Amino acid sequence: MPETQPTLDEWRALYAAADQIKALAPWEWMFENQVFGVQDPLDHTLGFISVMGTLGEHFAVAVYLGSKGLSGFMAMQNAGPNISPEMVLEVPQLQASFESRDDLEKEDREVMKQLGLKYRGANNWPMFRSYRPGFFPWMINADEARLLTLALQQLLDVAPRLRQNPGMIHQAGSANFLIRKARQESGRFVWEDHFEPLPPPAPTEIPIPIEKHHLDALEGARIIENVLQVDLFMLPMPTREKGERPYFPYQLLIVDKDSGYILHQDLFPPEPTLEAMWGQVIVRMVEFFGAQKVIPGQIEISSDLLMQLFQPLTKELDIKLKQKKKLPALERAKKEMLQWVGNFG
């Protein structure tokens, strides 16, 4: 279903807020980890605002969406220099950034043309993008434009006060932190500071649609001594169905540890959600074992995600599951695959 696009008035309000942010330059005194919240008064969506640009390289304002977005932001902060592009692309967020003209799409330039806006130079052209887990950063819709506008407007209020009082985001003597909320008064919204605990991380529910016929196919399967190394990773090759938002496919790779031979590979779109896709990975693993009529004695993985995903399956099938920092056979196969993708992408 096509998404509702922002009206010209909504675009005008968003560009006006972005222009004011660029003039204010809050990245000159705000750090990326000085996060505060803003609540959309219409649908009560929580966004958590982070300012980027203290290093003078990339100027942007990110709005991390809900407890899932906030948890993802904290994970990125903890990763430090080990952060990967895949990690960023899996965190739900909106971004307003300031780019060069060549970084924009024709849709961006068309909106600016309709609004009569002109910019010059590097790091001066506003660009607005929506990040949905597993998808390519894309144009924002009307609801996202409204939230992003509100976030930028509230940043204009908070940033100057934060410059005078760097500790104002956190309430003294408690774990509460700043969330900007609006109340209606005489037909208009009045914004106020509220101090509340951070919302707890949203529970991750992973549906695993294994059915009886999947398990029936494992009857008579023999247990082999082979150790399999398994990984699931994002391929850096955006794919797009006609009229749909581009996404990054995920690659399931199963490699024999001793021979390095690729036993199985499969591609998954991150739809309808990443969690649903993860459940399908388990189904494909069971289908693979059922088709081969074998069950490996041991599986090695490196990621915490696969450890969580595979534990119920390996326990059910009496497979040893080991988590290791390095999987040499799989890493060689993965490197060759990514090189091939780079050559033909």
Rosetta blueprint (number, residue, H / E / L):
1 M L
2 P L
3 E L
4 T L
5 Q L
6 P L
7 T L
8 L H
9 D H
10 E H
11 W H
12 R H
13 A H
14 L H
15 Y H
16 A H
17 A H
18 A H
19 D H
20 Q H
21 I H
22 K H
23 A H
24 L H
25 A L
26 P H
27 W H
28 E H
29 W L
30 M L
31 F L
32 E L
33 N L
34 Q L
35 V L
36 F E
37 G E
38 V E
39 Q E
40 D L
41 P L
42 L L
43 D L
44 H L
45 T L
46 L E
47 G E
48 F E
49 I E
50 S E
51 V E
52 M E
53 G L
54 T L
55 L L
56 G L
57 E L
58 H L
59 F E
60 A E
61 V E
62 A E
63 V E
64 Y E
65 L E
66 G H
67 S H
68 K H
69 G H
70 L H
71 S H
72 G H
73 F H
74 M H
75 A H
76 M H
77 Q H
78 N H
79 A H
80 G H
81 P H
82 N H
83 I L
84 S L
85 P H
86 E H
87 M H
88 V H
89 L H
90 E L
91 V L
92 P L
93 Q E
94 L E
95 Q E
96 A E
97 S E
98 F E
99 E E
100 S L
101 R H
102 D H
103 D H
104 L L
105 E L
106 K H
107 E H
108 D H
109 R H
110 E H
111 V H
112 M H
113 K H
114 Q H
115 L H
116 G L
117 L L
118 K L
119 Y L
120 R L
121 G L
122 A L
123 N L
124 N L
125 W E
126 P E
127 M E
128 F E
129 R E
130 S E
131 Y E
132 R L
133 P L
134 G L
135 F E
136 F L
137 P L
138 W E
139 M L
140 I L
141 N L
142 A H
143 D H
144 E H
145 A H
146 R H
147 L H
148 L H
149 T H
150 L H
151 A H
152 L H
153 Q H
154 Q H
155 L H
156 L H
157 D H
158 V H
159 A H
160 P H
161 R H
162 L H
163 R H
164 Q H
165 N L
166 P L
167 G L
168 M L
169 I L
170 H E
171 Q L
172 A L
173 G L
174 S L
175 A L
176 N L
177 F E
178 L E
179 I E
180 R E
181 K E
182 A E
183 R E
184 Q E
185 E E
186 S L
187 G L
188 R E
189 F E
190 V E
191 W E
192 E E
193 D E
194 H E
195 F E
196 E E
197 P L
198 L L
199 P L
200 P L
201 P L
202 A L
203 P L
204 T L
205 E L
206 I L
207 P L
208 I L
209 P L
210 I L
211 E L
212 K H
213 H H
214 H H
215 L H
216 D H
217 A L
218 L L
219 E L
220 G L
221 A L
222 R E
223 I E
224 I E
225 E E
226 N E
227 V E
228 L E
229 Q E
230 V E
231 D E
232 L E
233 F E
234 M E
235 L L
236 P L
237 M L
238 P L
239 T E
240 R L
241 E L
242 K L
243 G L
244 E L
245 R L
246 P L
247 Y E
248 F L
249 P L
250 Y E
251 Q E
252 L E
253 L E
254 I E
255 V E
256 D E
257 K L
258 D L
259 S L
260 G L
261 Y L
262 I E
263 L E
264 H E
265 Q E
266 D E
267 L E
268 F E
269 P L
270 P L
271 E L
272 P L
273 T L
274 L H
275 E H
276 A H
277 M H
278 W H
279 G H
280 Q H
281 V H
282 I H
283 V H
284 R H
285 M H
286 V H
287 E H
288 F H
289 F H
290 G H
291 A H
292 Q H
293 K L
294 V E
295 I E
296 P E
297 G E
298 Q E
299 I E
300 E E
301 I E
302 S L
303 S L
304 D H
305 L H
306 L H
307 M H
308 Q H
309 L H
310 F H
311 Q H
312 P H
313 L H
314 T H
315 K H
316 E H
317 L L
318 D L
319 I L
320 K E
321 L E
322 K E
323 Q E
324 K L
325 K L
326 K L
327 L L
328 P H
329 A H
330 L H
331 E H
332 R H
333 A H
334 K H
335 K H
336 E H
337 M H
338 L H
339 Q H
340 W H
341 V H
342 G H
343 N H
344 F H
345 G L
